[in-house]
């Protein structure tokens, strides 16, 4: 059974996420990938299929946190920019918990 992995990257970290996905594509291609909207659109450029949720500021972090709480996500890879200001910080904190 395939694992479900969520991918999230703050704006300044999206290129790093794409590089990470390319470096680990042989492993990630066997997983069901979900991602926040903008991150997922970047990751799709690698050729991997990704289920897109809302963008982070529109509730995507909360959607993924809910899936994790329900046990529907096996892992989350989050490239976070701790120095950036994020209007949706409560959603980020919920996800981190």
N, C-alpha and C positions, 0 to 999 in steps of 0.2 A: 504494500500500500504506500502511495506517495505521501510524503510529508508536505504540509502547507507552511510556507515561509512568507512572512510579510516583510516588505522592504519600505523603508521610510528614510528620506534624507532632506534635511533643511536646504534652502536654496544654495548656500555657499558650499554645500557638500555633495550636490548632485553629480558633478564630474567624478568625484571620488567613488560614489556608489556605482556609476557606470563602469569605472575601471575595476572595481571589486567584482562586479558581476561578470565582466569579461574574463578576469583572472580565474574565476571559479565556475565558469559556464558549464564545464563538464559535470560538476556536481549539481548545479542549480537546474539544469535542463531536466532532471528527474523529479523535481519538486513541483508542486502547485504553487505558483507565485501570485501573491496579491500585493498591491502597493497603493499608497496614496496617489491621487490623480496625476500630479505633475511628475513625481518621481517615477511612477509607472510608465508615463509617456517617454521619459528618457530611457528607461530600461528596455522598453519595447524595441528601441533602435538597435539593440544587440541581437535581435532576432528571436528572443525568448518570448513566449506568450505570458502575459501578465493580466490578471483581473484587476481593473482599476476601481478604486473606491473614490470618494470625494477627495479634493485636495485637502491638505492639512487644515488650513484656516477655515475651510467650509465644513469641517467635521470628519475628515478622513482619519485623523488620529484616533478620534473617539470610536469610529466604526471598527477600526482594527483592535482597539482596546476591548471593545465589547466581544469581538470574536475570540480574543485571547481568554477573556473571562469565562466564556462558554466552552472553552477547550477545543475550539475549532481551528486554532493556529498552533503549530508545533514549535515555531520560533519566530523571533522578530529581529531583524537586522536594522538598526537605527543609527544613521550617521547624523549626529546631533551637533548643532552649533551652539554651545553653551553661552557664547558671548553675544549672540544675536538677540534682538528683541522680537518676541513673537506674541501677537495679539491673542493667539489661542494657547497660551501657556498652561491654563488649567487642563486642557485636553492632553498636552504633552506630559504633565505631571501624572495624570490618570494613567497614561500609557506606561510611564516609567514604573508605576506601582505594580 
